Amino acid sequence: MYFLDQHEEEKILKMTTEPVHRLICSLAVPTIIAMLVTGLYNMVDTFFVGQIGTEATAAVGLIFPVMAIIQAFGFFFGMGSGNFISRSLGAHNHDEAQTMASTGAVCALLFGGLILVMGYVFENALLFVLGARAELVSELTVSYAREYLSIILIGAPFSCLSFVLNNQLRFQGNAMFAMVALAVGAVINCVLDPLFIFTFGLEVKGAAIATVTGQFISCSLLYIGSMKSDSLKIHFREFRPNAYYLKNIAVAGTPSLFRQSLSSVSTLCLNAAAGAAVAAELADKSIAAFSISSKIMFFAFSAVIGFGQGFQPVCGFNYGAKRYDRVKEGYLFCLRFGFVILLILSVLGFIFAEPLISLFRDDPDVVNIGKTAHRFQCVSFTLLVVLTTTNMAYQNMGKVVGATVLALARQGITFIPVILTLPRLLDNSLLGVYLAQPIADVLAFLISVPMAIKLLRELTSMEKEEYIKNQN
């Protein structure tokens, strides 16, 4: 039997008694920075690769779905184990939390290795599926895509493990160290990109090497952070891939896996639609334009995701401690704050769409397509706060069905069908591609609203029941 030390008791007391607004904000600052850093990996590569040429930018955009899949499995094990850890610590079940930390981390490392091996074995087939083929893009783009993919796959085990360790530290309330570790990796990536790309003349391959190097260093630092005295330790001897722990990982991690995986599929569909909606000689430019816009939007959205992740450990700890009033209070606070942030970002993104796109690529065709795509996305951007915050709440409360539906709502249930049909209905014009994301966002919002209302009613009901029980 494990007995909580004074530091752990103080942490649980803080998570369940400190004012919710202040607690979420204190945890959100490092998670916001960590999410921005994650987005920065892609942004930095896009910026420096853009200096090589449009074909290089298109190639990196084509390989992005692979990076999304790696991230999907990282978040699957990270969110799955992290949610379990926060609820267990809130309920004073330290032993199970400790075992889950090791199990989630080792599983992620193994799956990352599997992605690495399978990626190399089926490299040609993978490139074909990604759209890196002669009938869709230029031969130079195909060559760049192959070079970038071959290096990115090497980093799969470290990238998967990084996402797990980051989430586990965050769910324990140690978000600051996780943020520092990711930031160090991002800074190293920024420094190495121009060195490898231009000084050493490695071009696209150099960008990939810089990215993998940054991921490896972040992973190493995160592991060091997990071995600190006030964190759950990662030990291979405590690896327990049995039904109990794997089931709990799946319950909390499946929504993240679906969401990230569908992000990969939706990017494939978007690349195909963007390339088909223009003349053959503009296909590379169209794919590059939508890739740049999507990465800028992801970077902006990272701020809200990071803020929501500040809410997740608060939600998990207090739900485990049956403080449903604090869960509801935190949820409503995140909705209000997130709406304001997304509204500001939407307005700024709409106004400055052209200089934002041209920052990454000065090709007139890329800028014209990219700025229009970006403005269309900004129109519906604010609606995402309800979907994202509600999904996080469902996921942390162990409501796997609701969390999975919300995770599928934007990219799966709505965007993929729209992007596959709307451009064709509009004679394969770019207008159909431009409209796909805002239409999908509106439909996803309509799905999330009744689920948000249901969540609030359930929390109110449980809060009343707990109050009556305590009075008796």
Secondary structure, DSSP 8 states (H G I E B T S, - for coil): -----HHHHHHHHHHHHS-HHHHHHHHHHHHHHHHHHHHHHHHHHHHHHHTT-HHHHHHHHHHHHHHHHHHHHHHHHHHHHHHHHHHHHHTT-HHHHHHHHHHHHHHHHHHHHHHHHHHHHTHHHHHHHHT-STTTS-HHHHHHHHHHHHHHGGGHHHHHHHHHHHHHHHHTT-HHHHHHHHHHHHHHHHHHHHIIIIIS--HHHHHHHHHHHHHHHHHHHHHHHHTSTTS----GGG---SHHHHHHHHHHHHHHHHHHHHHHHHHHHHHHHHHHTS-GGGHHHHHHHHHHHHHHHHHHHHHHHHHHHHHHHHHHHHHHTT-HHHHHHHHHHHHHHHHHHHHHHHHHHHHTHHHHHHHH---HHHHHHHHHHHHHHHHHGGGHHHHHHHHHHHHHTT-HHHHHHHHHIIIIIIIHHHHHHHHHHTTT-HHHHHHHHHHHHHHHHHHHHHHHHHHHHHHHHHHHHHHHHHH-
